[in-house]
Amino acid sequence: MKPTRRTVLLAAGAAALTPALPAAAATPRAGAATPPYAAYWYPDSLPAGSPGPGITWRSLKAWRAADDPDLAFNAASVPLAPRFTPTPANTTARSGQARVQALVSFGPTSANPSQGSATADSYALTHWAYVDELVFWGGSSGEGLILAPNAPVVDAAHRHGVPVLGNIFLPPTAYGGQLQWTRDLVRKDASGHYPLAAQLVAVAAAYGFDGWFVNAETGGGNTALGTAMLGFVQELKSLAAARGQRVTWYDAMTVNGTVSWQGALNSQNQAFFQAADDMFVDFRWSASTLAASGTKADQLGRGRYQLWAGVDVESNGSDSSVNWDAIVPSGKPHIASIGLYRPEWTRNHLPADQRAPADFHAADDRFWTGRSLDPSRPDAGDPWRAPAVSVADRSTVSALPFASVFNTGHGLRWYEEGAVVSDVPWNHLGVQDRLPSRRWVVRTAGERPTVAFDFADAWRGGSSVLVDGALGQPVVLDLYATRLPIGVNSVAELTFRTDAGAVNAELAVATAEPAGAGAAPPYTYLPVNPVPGGVGGKRGAPGVRVQSVNGWQTATIPLTGLSGTGPHTLRALGVRLTAVGGGPVRWRLGGLAVHDAVTTPAAPTGARVTAASGGDLRLAWTAAPGPVRHYTVHRRLPDGTRRFLGATGQRAWFLTGQHAEQGETAARFEVRAVGELYNASTAATITHPW
């Protein structure tokens, strides 16, 4: 293995991030309000000596959910969403063939915040539509080897239908690996079972993620150890399958117990592939070994697309040289699936002073979409074959109510209804919206404007969609492929603002699929721009109501004409923009929703302080009944105003640096449940005496 691929795994103690969005424990006690972090373990025995600063050595064998003080912070709240494959955006992207796996290190092994941090500089993955499996990569000999994904990552992935695997990393001896840790993992009990296989399944069930990636790279083993590892993987897979979990094997250890990366599916690792759901084929593959591997997988009745062909992008990202025709040839059926190792290069390669959210998303769009930055128009001359060129995107937008405020999961500020309620930079992937999968498909006979997530202003959350440029001809922006059932009471809501120029906006809706791959949806265009008149707002097109708040306009558009006398399925959503009077325009999209009725969520209950030490507090509450998008936490100040403190999908929160305001004897905190349509419940109140 090349040392560059181990950089993140070797540090015995990386610098801790400052949590801004965490919380939960047992009963309040002085000195107990510590920040929660993502969990990590050794199988059983611990290293010699003492852990470095900020590192806690733990044994997986000793773990119990009831004794886990950070479980409420780390347990995912979003179930894995079903997804569907719409008609592909271009003629080269295929469904039912190659899939994409991503091995991502979202932070250090230790001190990786459970619920975000006070910076916008984070790897906010948004191109979930092309990902089929995410591995929460990491682990090191000095910190821990088994990583449970933290809740924000799992919630964002699940919202987009992507399963997330924890990582089991048994390091090479050159990087501190000890064969004892491998033996600990595969040790049997007196009944002949593998107790740590059951522990791993229990961890994934308690934390709400989807299984394990097994990466055994510690050399020095023998056939007996190889046989024990095979039995362990078989039992792990059996137990995992019973809980709806999965297991992926990394091509490293062979059946004789030695570590010898094959770069192929062959007799040395076939038994492990057969025992698991999938296998990551090490980077040593060639065109011939990959072709033979695909053939062998088919012959075994497993299927070639259960092999992830490793593509190392840690060092060069979209500048990497890859033999794409060996994996996803453009003129023939795909050979295997794609295993992207460390795509967070899109953030990490940027200089520290060029990691603003907009800089990161520009690099990330280039990586996933390609040089054209439009998946409907792939650049055939682009040496980087982006996933959007070969792999059909997927969507989870299939049930009402549906809403998005285009929140990417990080931002420079937090907005509510167009007003800044916190000017603290933040990241928390768990509050990320379901985002447009095809970024950005722009259809126009004229010059293409720039379309991007923008962080200078937002309707809610931290970002909006900005269309910027001269609109010489009407521009249609595809937003969502959907399967939304609509009836006589269905309406759409579009929230937007014009910052420069004059724009006539229309909602683009389609109730049928495009004629074929790469074709535009058969849109109907519904006017939304307001005209003077109406009671309590403005009047737009017939039946359209428009409300204005803080310079943003929200148009409510009946979909009755589309549903007719019976139910229909909404297949696509977009907008059409036409400049009025010429000149450049800047137009923002802040929100989009489709629903029948609006219901207000119930409030959470049992809100309480579970630990306190000075100005550091752990809060917890009982979940509100019914569906909840996330919870918000505010502080009610003595003058009656509210201070926004954060949002999370979990039922716990960590606060740091709180102090008494002038004349205040007790702090008052408020927790609200926020529904799918961003309407909030009444508050559950917590009073904490100083």
RANOR-V315624 format. One record per helix or strand of 2 or more residues. SS is the DSSP state (H for helix, E for strand). FROM is the first residue (numbers start at 1). LEN is the number of residues. If there is no record, write none. Layout:
<<SS/FROM/LEN> <SS/FROM/LEN>>
This chain:
<<H/3/8> <E/40/3> <H/60/3> <H/65/3> <H/71/4> <E/100/5> <H/128/3> <E/133/4> <E/146/2> <H/151/9> <E/163/8> <H/173/3> <H/179/7> <H/195/13> <E/211/6> <H/223/20> <E/246/5> <H/270/6> <E/278/4> <H/287/13> <H/304/3> <E/307/6> <H/317/3> <H/325/4> <E/337/5> <H/345/4> <H/352/3> <H/357/13> <H/387/4> <E/402/3> <E/410/2> <E/414/3> <E/419/4> <E/426/2> <H/429/3> <E/442/3> <E/450/5> <E/464/7> <E/475/12> <E/491/10> <E/503/8> <E/524/4> <E/538/2> <E/545/5> <E/552/7> <H/560/4> <E/568/12> <E/584/12> <E/605/9> <E/616/7> <E/630/7> <E/642/7> <E/652/4> <E/666/9> <E/684/6>>
